């Protein structure tokens, strides 16, 4: 009788242990499935383009409308208080992060603030432009120094994703000052008549 009770108690303990393990697995499966359905908060950065164009004395570069699927804009920060600077952050298709920074601050200052401890490792051709390529163990960047501004694509993503973002950039010229006099206003309409 006692041996029967011992076997019964052992089976009961196994059943309880198995039930606890199954419950833990079910909870973990639920958490994982819930997280996989999460959406990354998306910001609208396009309104900042016009604000920047009216404030910056340089041509403004922004991601174009044809940025491939999977690039999710997560932040857009404009600083018009000193050097004019715009930063747009993205979650990338490979679940990493990249950001586009453009500024008319001193190039060395821009690099110090955006590339962390990444060091130059060469160059990367994107379209017809040659970008400086910098890398560290957990950070990288592509840098384009132009007259009056510096462009940086940087983050924890790989160089292939940096190049993809850089390839899908478009540049808007500095807006023409609005005409103030009657004579000034007549010129564009005359040019338009000539074109038609």
JOHU-V233246 format. One record per pair of residues at least 6 apart in sequence whose ideal C-beta (glycine too) atoms are under 7 Angstrom apart, sorted by sequence separation. I is the first residue (numbers start at 1). GAP is how many residues later the second one is. D is the distance in Angstrom with one decimal. If there is no record, write none. Layout:
BEGIN
I|GAP|D / I|GAP|D
END
This chain:
BEGIN
79|6|4.6 / 91|6|6.3 / 92|6|5.5 / 134|6|6.4 / 179|6|4.6 / 53|7|4.9 / 90|7|6.9 / 103|7|4.8 / 123|7|5.0 / 124|7|5.0 / 134|7|4.5 / 143|7|6.9 / 144|7|4.3 / 52|8|5.0 / 78|8|5.3 / 89|8|6.7 / 90|8|5.2 / 123|8|6.4 / 90|9|6.7 / 101|9|6.9 / 123|9|6.0 / 124|9|4.8 / 133|9|5.9 / 134|9|6.6 / 143|9|5.2 / 153|9|4.7 / 77|10|4.7 / 89|10|4.4 / 123|10|5.8 / 132|10|6.9 / 49|11|6.1 / 88|11|6.3 / 122|11|5.0 / 131|11|4.1 / 132|11|4.2 / 141|11|5.7 / 142|11|4.6 / 76|12|5.1 / 87|12|5.6 / 88|12|4.8 / 120|12|6.1 / 121|12|5.4 / 131|12|6.2 / 141|12|6.6 / 153|12|5.3 / 49|13|5.0 / 101|13|5.1 / 121|13|6.5 / 131|13|5.2 / 141|13|3.7 / 153|13|5.2 / 75|14|3.8 / 87|14|4.9 / 120|14|5.4 / 121|14|4.9 / 140|14|6.8 / 73|15|6.2 / 74|15|4.9 / 119|15|6.0 / 129|15|6.3 / 74|16|6.3 / 85|16|6.9 / 86|16|5.6 / 118|16|3.8 / 119|16|6.8 / 73|17|5.7 / 74|17|5.5 / 85|17|7.0 / 118|17|5.4 / 119|17|6.6 / 139|17|6.3 / 72|18|6.3 / 85|18|3.9 / 118|18|4.3 / 124|18|5.9 / 138|18|6.2 / 71|19|5.3 / 72|19|4.4 / 84|19|7.0 / 115|19|5.2 / 117|19|4.9 / 140|19|6.0 / 83|20|5.5 / 84|20|5.4 / 85|20|6.5 / 116|20|6.4 / 142|20|4.7 / 71|21|6.4 / 83|21|5.3 / 118|21|5.1 / 142|21|6.9 / 70|22|6.9 / 71|22|6.5 / 83|22|3.5 / 118|22|5.8 / 140|22|6.5 / 70|23|2.9 / 116|23|4.6 / 118|23|5.4 / 142|24|5.7 / 55|25|4.9 / 63|25|6.9 / 68|25|6.9 / 52|26|6.2 / 115|26|4.4 / 133|26|6.3 / 51|27|6.2 / 114|27|6.7 / 45|28|5.1 / 48|28|5.1 / 56|28|4.4 / 55|29|5.7 / 42|30|5.5 / 43|30|5.3 / 48|30|5.4 / 42|31|6.0 / 43|31|6.3 / 45|31|3.8 / 40|32|5.0 / 42|32|7.0 / 43|32|6.1 / 111|32|6.5 / 41|33|6.5 / 43|33|5.4 / 40|34|6.2 / 52|34|5.1 / 124|35|6.4 / 131|35|6.3 / 63|37|6.8 / 115|37|6.8 / 126|37|5.3 / 48|38|6.4 / 107|38|5.2 / 114|38|4.8 / 115|39|5.7 / 124|39|5.8 / 110|40|4.5 / 114|40|5.1 / 126|40|4.4 / 127|40|6.3 / 61|41|5.8 / 126|41|5.3 / 110|42|6.4 / 45|43|5.1 / 107|43|4.6 / 104|44|5.8 / 104|45|5.0 / 58|46|5.6 / 103|46|6.5 / 57|47|6.9 / 102|47|5.8 / 103|47|5.7 / 56|48|6.7 / 102|48|6.9 / 102|49|5.0 / 40|51|5.0 / 101|51|4.4 / 100|53|5.6 / 101|53|6.8 / 98|55|6.2 / 99|55|6.0 / 99|56|5.5 / 98|57|3.9 / 97|58|4.6 / 96|59|6.8 / 97|59|5.2 / 98|59|4.4 / 96|60|5.1 / 97|60|6.3 / 96|61|4.0 / 94|63|6.8 / 98|63|5.9 / 98|64|6.2 / 92|65|4.9 / 96|65|6.7 / 100|65|6.6 / 94|67|6.2 / 98|67|5.7 / 92|69|4.9 / 58|90|4.5 / 61|90|6.0 / 57|91|6.9 / 58|91|4.3 / 68|96|6.8 / 67|101|4.8 / 63|102|6.8 / 66|102|6.2 / 64|104|5.2 / 63|105|5.7 / 64|105|6.7 / 63|106|6.1 / 64|106|4.4 / 62|107|6.8 / 61|108|5.1 / 62|108|6.4 / 61|110|4.7 / 59|112|5.0 / 60|112|4.9 / 59|113|6.3 / 59|114|5.3 / 59|115|5.8 / 58|116|6.7 / 57|117|6.7 / 53|119|5.8 / 54|121|6.6 / 53|122|5.6 / 49|123|6.8
END
